[in-house]
Structure formats: C-alpha cells, structure tokens
Amino acid sequence: MSPQATIPVTHNSTDDRAVREITVAHSPDSDDAFMFYGLATNKVRVPGLHFTHTLCDIQTLNQKAMEDGGLYDVTAISFHAYPYIQGNYALLSSGGSVGEGYGPMIVATQAYSESEIKRKRIAVPGKLTTAYLVLQLFAPGIETQVVPFDQIIPQISEGRQDAGLIIHEGQLTYAKSGLHRVVDLGRWWRRVTGLPLPLGGNAIRRSLGAEVIAQVATALRQSIQYALDHREEALAYAMQFARDLDPQLADKFVGMYVNERTLDYGPDGREAIRRLLGMGHNAGIIPHPVKVDFV
C-alpha cells in the first residue's frame, strides 16, 4: 500500500446530516496499523463520528502538523515535534510508542566505540524525529545528514554513510545487512534518566472541543484495547504494513511498541515526556519552553 494512501472508514450513523468527519493520520508501520485496527476496520464505532485514515511517514506528519494550524484532527507525531504544535494540539493519553530500555539505534559497518561514533557523520531520518533529539542529547553538535528512514540502512551498506540512526523495523533487521549496533539510544536514555524513552504519540486538535476530544480519546483507547484483545486478527491486518518482517518479527515489533503503556503512558511515561522535552529546551535544541497537556 502506498505510504500516503487514504483508507476510508465506514461511519455508523444512518443520518448523514449528524455525522462529523474526524481526519486521522498515522505512519504506515505495523505497530500503528495494529493500534488503529479497531477504528480502521469499523470494529470500534462512535455514533455521529466518521473517521478517515491517512497513512504517511512520520517526518511528513510532523511537518504537516506545523502547517497552517495542522492538517489533521488527530495525527501521530514525534514527541520532538510537539513543542512546535502545542498551541493547536494536545497529547492524547493513549496511543504512544515508548521504548522500555530500547529505542532508535546508531548502526554502522564497523563496531565503533561511543567516543568514535560521536566523530562520525550520522544519517538521520529527519530533524523533527525524537530519534534526532535524543541523538543530539547523546552527542551535542554531532554531524548529521537527513536521509529517508528506509534508505538509511542501504546507504550505510553501500558505503555512502559512515553510520545511521535507525527507527521502525530497522531496529530488528539491521543485522541482516551485516551492520553493527553501536549505541541503542533507549538504553542510553535509561542509563541517564532511569526512565523509558517516549518516541511518538498521538496529538489531537484543541479546536475540536472538549466533548469531541473526549469521544475520540475514548475511541482510540478502545481501538488499542480491541487489538490487544484480538491480537491474532489485528496482527494479520498489520502484516500488510510490516516492511521486511516475517510474522514472528512483526509480532515482536508490535509487542515492543503496542502494549499496556500504549493504553496509558503512566506517571513515569508522562514524566519521561516532560523530561525529554525539558532537556531538549535546556540544551538549546528546542527553542522555547514546552507545556505538555494530556487529554
């Protein structure tokens, strides 16, 4: 399926005049597909709301959330992007991807030390990604080059990049390309802060109003719960989005990023988001203070 395909979702009201369209955007990744399975297949219904889904890579979604007040009512974002959209969006309490001692990785054809890798140029999947923010906290001022996330591993293998910062399924498949994991930034973050690493979440447009926001928040949580309760069928649906993963690896990847913490960040998860963005601001990476609102 095209990364920018739009999936129409049948609404559940017989009175079209009473239906309100809610535009939802997320990445074409197996974990996001799993998370939204209930809504995308109409297993989860909300009277009076019609959800339409757009699939797009996370860097593009970060950028679209910043344009003209935001393109979508609900959008997946990197947490690094949240400070730039906080005036128009709040964070939903569910739908987050959090690494429990794991996360984006720096990989290379050689087993560099941490000190050596800080002197290399790193291919990154976008400067609004959380992976980039954590990389800058790990190695302030490190040289980087933006490369589409699905081209980072091929470019390292071809010798076009010294090393790369990988996200998504690449965290499970890099070894197949003969690459070495130099640093797991989720492990580094845990070592430094003692917290899980929050990578991405779902933001909702504030202008929808409290009632609609509450309806959508409940629907998303129910969609995640439905997938967790019907794992086999939800995973079968998600497999169409699982780049280069067999069913066993897809199941592992989904389990890494869709779990009980996806239903709710928990106190330490919320603290991790605030700590990450606060550290980014204090380091001068994020230009203005951040106020994190959860709904």
C-alpha positions, -999 to 999 in steps of 0.1 A, spaced: 0 0 0 12 35 -8 26 53 23 2 81 16 -29 60 8 -61 71 24 -83 44 39 -120 53 42 -137 41 73 -175 35 73 -193 56 99 -220 41 119 -248 67 117 -277 64 94 -282 102 94 -255 118 73 -265 152 85 -255 143 120 -221 129 111 -189 147 118 -157 137 100 -126 132 120 -94 130 100 -68 107 114 -32 103 102 -5 79 112 26 62 99 25 31 75 41 9 102 29 -23 116 26 -10 152 5 20 141 -16 -3 119 -21 -26 148 -31 2 171 -57 17 147 -71 -17 136 -103 -14 156 -111 20 141 -99 14 106 -120 -18 102 -150 -4 120 -147 -28 149 -149 3 171 -178 26 164 -186 61 176 -221 74 170 -220 106 149 -183 104 140 -168 93 107 -131 85 108 -110 87 77 -74 75 79 -43 88 60 -10 69 61 21 89 58 57 87 71 63 103 104 86 131 93 60 143 68 33 141 95 55 162 118 57 188 91 20 187 82 11 192 119 30 225 118 14 239 86 -15 263 90 -25 251 124 -23 214 114 -38 194 86 -54 165 106 -77 164 136 -57 135 151 -21 129 140 8 107 150 38 128 158 73 125 171 75 140 206 102 162 193 76 179 171 52 186 199 67 219 211 61 234 177 24 225 176 15 227 213 -7 258 206 -30 239 183 -28 204 197 -28 185 229 -15 150 235 -38 121 238 -32 99 269 -31 67 248 -15 57 215 21 64 224 52 44 214 75 41 243 108 21 245 114 2 277 151 4 277 153 2 239 148 26 210 164 42 180 199 28 173 231 41 158 244 13 134 275 11 113 295 -13 92 322 -12 120 318 -17 158 328 18 167 331 29 203 308 56 217 336 81 216 344 72 180 309 74 167 305 109 180 331 120 155 313 104 125 286 118 103 252 101 111 224 97 86 192 106 104 155 101 94 145 138 100 153 166 123 119 167 139 120 130 149 125 121 186 154 99 175 172 131 163 165 149 195 179 121 216 209 118 193 217 155 199 214 150 237 237 120 235 263 138 213 257 175 212 267 191 178 272 157 161 273 160 123 242 146 106 226 142 72 189 137 66 181 106 47 147 89 42 143 64 70 140 34 47 172 44 28 195 47 58 205 10 61 210 6 23 232 38 22 254 25 50 257 -8 33 267 9 1 294 30 19 276 63 13 272 70 50 295 64 80 267 54 102 229 58 106 202 64 131 175 38 125 139 37 136 109 14 130 115 -22 119 152 -15 111 158 -20 149 151 -57 143 166 -62 108 199 -42 107 220 -74 114 207 -90 82 226 -62 64 259 -70 82 257 -39 104 268 -34 140 247 -18 167 270 9 182 245 26 205 209 19 215 197 53 225 168 38 245 194 20 267 215 52 269 184 72 279 175 46 306 211 48 319 210 86 322 174 92 334 161 58 347 130 64 326 115 47 295 121 66 262 90 82 247 93 83 210 59 92 195 23 98 203 -10 110 190 -20 146 191 -55 160 188 -66 194 176 -77 216 205 -104 233 184 -125 201 183 -138 210 217 -139 190 249 -168 168 240 -155 156 207 -119 153 221 -133 130 249 -152 109 223 -121 105 201 -98 98 230 -121 70 242 -124 56 207 -86 54 203 -82 37 236 -109 12 227 -92 6 193 -59 -3 211 -77 -25 236 -96 -43 208 -63 -50 190 -46 -63 222 -77 -85 229 -78 -98 193 -41 -100 187 -41 -126 160 -65 -109 137 -51 -74 144 -16 -87 137 -28 -103 104 -41 -68 94 -9 -51 105 13 -75 85 4 -57 52 24 -28 67 53 -48 81 82 -39 59 108 -67 56 94 -86 86 81 -121 88 51 -128 111 73 -137 141 94 -105 139 63 -84 132 47 -98 163 79 -89 183 80 -54 168 43 -47 176 48 -61 211 77 -36 216 56 -6 209 19 -16 215 13 -27 250 -2 -17 283 18 16 282 2 24 248 -32 24 266 -18 50 290 17 64 295 15 60 332 31 85 357 67 77 347 58 78 310 44 113 314 74 123 334 97 109 306 80 131 280 83 162 301 119 154 310 129 147 273 114 180 261 127 199 290 162 186 284 159 195 247 149 230 256 177 234 282 202 222 256 191 248 231 177 222 207 141 232 213 139 270 211 110 277 235 96 262 268 72 233 265 39 228 283 27 192 279 -11 188 281 -26 153 281 -63 147 273 
